[in-house]
């Protein structure tokens, strides 16, 4: 995102990238799918942060020991998460931008 681009010294790029990503990950809400945040410098990824997906307990309504039914429900949820990740748009809260500017 162009709004988050910075000019930083090459030797400090990794530490500054980690600081920015930590602030960003702390200020964003969890989504229905896994979100990967990356900081890049010179075309290389120097820092990476992962925000894990929210999960619904789909096995709560399964009583007994029918393993195949449980596996089917988990696979169905996994496929839905994959589909969401392909078309998912992430909303970055507006309050996060001033925090990111103050992060350095």
Secondary structure, DSSP 8 states (H G I E B T S, - for coil): -GGG-----GGGHHHHHHHHHHHHHHHS---SS-EEEEEEETTEEEEEEEE------TTTT--SS-HHHHHHHHHHHHHHHHHHHHH------THHHHHHHHT-
